[in-house]
Amino acid sequence: MHVHKVPAVFTIARVPKDLGEDEDWLWDAANGMDTEDGVGFTA
């Protein structure tokens, strides 16, 4: 059985900071996504 492991977890405030954006930008991006938008993504 294949088990996916999470390599890292970041707070909602850290992600936009690392991307040079503000937290409101990330909330707007996340709110505009559909549930299926992240399906099939592997890092």
Stockholm file with secondary structure:
# STOCKHOLM 1.0

chainA/1-43         MHVHKVPAVFTIARVPKDLGEDEDWLWDAANGMDTEDGVGFTA
#=GR chainA/1-43 SS CCCCCCCCCCCTTHHHHHHTCCHHHHHHHHHTCCGGGGTTCCC
#=GC SS_cons        CCCCCCCCCCCTTHHHHHHTCCHHHHHHHHHTCCGGGGTTCCC
//
